[in-house]
Amino acid sequence: MQNILKENVNYIDFMNKVNILNEHNFLQEYVKGKLKFFACRMVDFGRINGDSRISVSFMTECINEIEKIKLNNYISLQGRERYLYNYILCYFYIIQNQYENAKAAIIENLAYVKEAGATYKIPLEHNLANLETIRRVEWFQNQCNYPENVYLLDSRFW
């Protein structure tokens, strides 16, 4: 698999490093790593499978893994971690046709970025306007036009 810079991606190596964070009790960084891993996998799925929606089983696995980490470690996601989690959660709701729940996740993210630049609202507003037509996932890039079937993930959570 290659990233947008046409470099090879080694998810096994990445996850080994993320797991080391967990072993040393860097829980917040561990959760961030897991969220980033799932976000990248969502985008990769679209590159491999075109306009097919990501399977509910894969997305359920992602959400369940994050929820398990949160519960087992008594942590709550805040700030950028919550922002990314809401992006992932929103797509999970979309593929299950739970549009009101998806809308709620987007509205929470819009509230989070209300003081940020206007470009932070663009992917959220695009996703909100196209909840029922969204299929594949792509990284948001400013000044690009996206079709109604694309779910935009904002990469600025890094």
C-alpha positions in Angstrom: 0.0 0.0 0.0 1.2 3.5 -0.8 0.3 6.8 0.9 -0.5 10.0 -1.0 3.2 10.7 -1.4 3.6 7.4 -3.2 5.6 6.0 -0.3 5.1 2.5 0.9 3.0 2.2 4.1 3.9 -0.4 6.7 0.9 -0.7 9.0 2.5 -3.6 10.9 5.5 -1.4 11.9 3.2 1.5 12.7 1.0 -0.7 15.0 4.1 -2.2 16.7 5.1 1.4 17.6 1.6 2.2 18.8 1.5 -0.9 20.9 4.8 0.1 22.6 3.1 3.3 23.7 0.4 1.2 25.4 3.0 -1.1 27.1 4.6 2.0 28.6 1.2 3.5 29.8 1.2 6.4 27.3 -2.6 5.8 27.0 -3.5 9.1 25.3 -0.8 8.6 22.7 -1.9 5.0 22.2 -5.5 6.0 21.6 -4.3 8.7 19.1 -2.3 6.1 17.3 -5.2 3.7 17.1 -7.5 6.5 15.8 -5.0 7.5 13.2 -4.5 3.9 12.1 -8.3 3.4 11.6 -8.6 6.7 9.7 -5.8 5.7 7.4 -7.3 2.3 6.8 -10.7 3.9 6.0 -9.0 6.0 3.3 -7.1 3.1 2.0 -10.2 1.0 1.7 -11.6 3.6 -0.7 -8.5 3.6 -2.8 -8.6 -0.2 -3.1 -12.4 -0.6 -3.5 -13.5 2.5 -5.3 -17.1 3.5 -4.5 -17.9 0.6 -2.3 -18.8 1.5 1.3 -16.6 0.1 4.0 -18.1 -2.9 5.6 -20.1 -2.6 8.8 -18.0 -5.4 10.4 -14.8 -3.5 9.8 -16.2 -0.2 11.2 -17.7 -2.1 14.1 -14.3 -3.5 14.9 -12.8 -0.1 14.9 -15.4 1.5 17.1 -15.4 -1.5 19.5 -11.7 -1.4 19.9 -11.7 2.3 20.8 -14.6 1.8 23.2 -12.8 -1.1 24.8 -9.6 1.0 25.3 -11.7 3.8 26.8 -13.6 1.5 29.2 -10.6 -0.5 30.3 -8.5 2.6 31.0 -11.2 4.9 32.3 -10.5 7.6 29.8 -12.7 9.9 27.9 -11.7 11.4 24.5 -11.3 15.1 24.4 -10.1 17.7 21.9 -8.5 16.4 18.8 -9.0 12.8 19.8 -12.7 13.3 20.1 -12.7 15.3 16.9 -11.2 12.4 15.0 -13.3 9.8 16.8 -16.4 11.7 15.8 -15.3 11.6 12.1 -14.9 7.8 12.4 -18.1 7.4 14.4 -20.0 9.5 11.9 -19.1 7.3 8.9 -20.0 4.2 11.1 -23.5 5.7 11.5 -23.8 6.6 7.8 -23.1 3.0 6.6 -25.9 1.8 8.9 -28.3 4.5 7.7 -28.4 6.1 11.1 -28.3 9.6 9.7 -29.5 11.4 12.9 -26.6 10.0 14.9 -24.2 10.9 12.1 -25.6 14.4 12.0 -25.1 14.7 15.8 -21.4 13.7 15.5 -20.9 16.3 12.7 -22.6 19.0 14.8 -20.3 18.2 17.7 -17.3 18.6 15.5 -18.7 21.9 14.0 -19.0 23.2 17.6 -15.4 22.1 18.3 -14.0 24.0 15.3 -16.2 27.1 15.5 -13.3 29.3 16.4 -10.9 27.6 13.9 -10.5 28.8 10.3 -13.4 28.4 7.9 -11.6 25.6 6.1 -12.2 23.3 9.1 -16.0 23.6 8.5 -15.8 22.6 4.8 -15.4 18.8 5.1 -18.0 18.7 7.9 -20.5 20.8 6.0 -19.9 18.6 2.9 -20.5 15.4 4.9 -23.6 16.9 6.5 -25.1 17.9 3.2 -24.4 14.4 1.7 -25.1 11.9 4.5 -27.4 9.7 2.4 -25.2 9.6 -0.8 -21.8 9.0 0.9 -19.9 5.8 0.0 -16.1 6.1 -0.1 -13.7 8.0 2.2 -11.0 10.5 1.1 -8.7 12.9 2.9 -10.0 16.5 2.7 -7.8 18.9 0.7 -8.8 22.5 0.6 -9.9 24.0 -2.8 -10.8 20.6 -4.2 -14.3 19.7 -5.4 -15.7 16.5 -4.1 -18.7 14.5 -5.4 -21.6 13.8 -3.2 -20.6 10.1 -2.6 -17.3 11.1 -0.9 -17.0 11.2 2.9 -14.2 13.7 3.8 -11.8 13.0 6.6 -9.9 16.0 7.9 -6.3 15.1 8.4 -5.5 18.2 10.5 -6.1 16.2 13.7 -2.5 15.0 13.7 
